Amino acid sequence: ILMKIGWTFDPAAHADYGDVSANEIATGYGYTQKTKELTTVSVDIVSNQVVVSCDSPSWTASGDAIETCCAAVIINDTHASDTVVCAIEFGANYATADGTMLQINTSNGIVLGNPNPA
């Protein structure tokens, strides 16, 4: 999901979709709330780091601009509470004008972390 400008991730307060949904940008002009699915998802361990990869999600504005956003949040909608998996803060606000595309480049993975040794 894409987040309204001014939103920042707080891991202590943003555990599930209900905690962040009020700050998701509005449906319209090429964006529909809580409908984008990540595709070709894979989990690998590379150089002792867990790397979660997927195809780069994108939205194309149509009819007008998609609401300006500052971040994306990945949720697990197969879990009963729609758990927040991670947040990607863009470091800037992105406007997507009519006829243009917003794409999150995930070619280097979206989540990196050290595996917990058993």
C-alpha positions as a printed NumPy array, in Angstrom:
array([[  0.   ,   0.   ,   0.   ],
       [  1.134,   3.599,  -0.583],
       [  1.209,   6.079,   2.272],
       [  0.164,   9.756,   2.481],
       [  2.818,  12.444,   2.718],
       [  3.937,  13.107,   6.283],
       [  3.56 ,   9.472,   7.381],
       [  6.537,   7.776,   9.024],
       [  6.895,   4.182,  10.082],
       [  6.817,   3.377,  13.801],
       [  7.524,  -0.337,  14.351],
       [  6.109,  -0.188,  17.887],
       [  2.778,   1.247,  16.716],
       [  2.346,  -0.106,  13.167],
       [  1.9  ,  -3.856,  13.586],
       [ -1.017,  -4.482,  11.229],
       [ -3.091,  -2.921,   8.442],
       [ -5.547,  -1.423,  10.929],
       [ -2.678,   0.595,  12.415],
       [ -1.698,   2.162,   9.059],
       [ -4.877,   2.108,   6.952],
       [ -5.953,   5.661,   7.848],
       [ -2.746,   6.917,   6.224],
       [ -3.038,   4.949,   2.977],
       [ -3.535,   7.221,  -0.035],
       [ -7.023,   7.381,  -1.524],
       [ -8.318,   5.079,  -4.227],
       [ -8.409,   6.783,  -7.603],
       [ -6.691,   7.459, -10.921],
       [ -4.785,   4.171, -11.129],
       [ -4.447,   3.335,  -7.451],
       [ -6.844,   1.101,  -5.52 ],
       [ -6.385,   0.69 ,  -1.789],
       [ -5.085,  -2.655,  -0.502],
       [ -5.195,  -4.522,  -3.821],
       [ -1.605,  -4.728,  -5.129],
       [ -0.073,  -8.18 ,  -4.759],
       [  3.644,  -8.849,  -4.856],
       [  4.543, -11.404,  -7.512],
       [  7.448, -13.802,  -7.996],
       [  8.315, -13.638,  -4.303],
       [ 11.445, -15.508,  -3.23 ],
       [ 13.436, -15.82 ,  -0.014],
       [ 17.176, -16.531,  -0.185],
       [ 20.181, -16.411,   2.105],
       [ 23.061, -14.541,   0.465],
       [ 26.31 , -13.786,   2.311],
       [ 24.633, -14.721,   5.6  ],
       [ 21.716, -12.3  ,   5.007],
       [ 18.089, -13.15 ,   4.342],
       [ 16.941, -11.445,   1.133],
       [ 13.262, -11.268,   0.179],
       [ 12.781, -10.411,  -3.488],
       [  9.799,  -9.864,  -5.763],
       [  8.831,  -8.269,  -9.044],
       [  8.817,  -4.46 ,  -8.851],
       [  5.269,  -3.27 ,  -8.059],
       [  3.974,  -0.327, -10.084],
       [  0.963,   1.922, -10.512],
       [  0.124,   3.987, -13.62 ],
       [ -1.884,   7.177, -13.17 ],
       [ -4.932,   7.374, -15.426],
       [ -7.414,  10.238, -15.73 ],
       [ -5.532,  12.428, -13.243],
       [ -2.621,  12.176, -10.801],
       [ -2.358,   9.476,  -8.149],
       [ -2.254,  11.104,  -4.705],
       [  1.288,  12.091,  -3.674],
       [  2.895,   9.465,  -1.446],
       [  6.012,   9.145,   0.727],
       [  6.282,   5.422,   1.495],
       [  4.995,   1.938,   0.8  ],
       [  3.976,  -0.668,   3.343],
       [  3.986,  -4.382,   2.643],
       [  1.363,  -6.334,   4.527],
       [  0.676, -10.051,   4.819],
       [ -2.986, -10.219,   3.879],
       [ -3.036, -13.995,   4.405],
       [ -2.719, -13.38 ,   8.164],
       [ -5.944, -12.626,  10.072],
       [ -4.702,  -9.193,  11.212],
       [ -2.973,  -8.269,   7.912],
       [  0.421,  -8.03 ,   9.605],
       [  2.832,  -5.301,   8.49 ],
       [  5.915,  -7.005,   7.038],
       [  7.972,  -3.898,   6.291],
       [  7.839,  -0.242,   5.318],
       [  9.784,   1.345,   2.488],
       [ 10.252,   5.05 ,   3.177],
       [ 11.112,   6.849,  -0.072],
       [ 13.004,   9.765,   1.489],
       [ 10.946,  12.147,  -0.676],
       [  7.354,  12.732,  -1.731],
       [  6.391,  11.246,  -5.096],
       [  3.67 ,  12.636,  -7.324],
       [  2.524,  10.418, -10.187],
       [  1.076,  12.587, -12.956],
       [ -1.597,  11.354, -15.356],
       [ -0.059,   8.882, -17.811],
       [  3.106,   8.26 , -15.781],
       [  4.104,   5.307, -13.635],
       [  5.31 ,   4.972, -10.046],
       [  7.431,   1.845,  -9.663],
       [  9.234,   0.573,  -6.577],
       [ 12.498,  -0.99 ,  -7.721],
       [ 12.939,  -4.256,  -5.869],
       [ 15.744,  -5.635,  -8.031],
       [ 18.115,  -5.765,  -5.02 ],
       [ 15.52 ,  -7.234,  -2.656],
       [ 13.067,  -5.553,  -0.33 ],
       [ 13.971,  -6.982,   3.067],
       [ 17.477,  -7.685,   4.242],
       [ 18.293,  -9.184,   7.582],
       [ 20.582, -11.561,   9.38 ],
       [ 19.174, -15.054,   9.89 ],
       [ 18.701, -16.191,  13.463],
       [ 21.043, -19.146,  13.967],
       [ 19.329, -22.193,  15.401]])
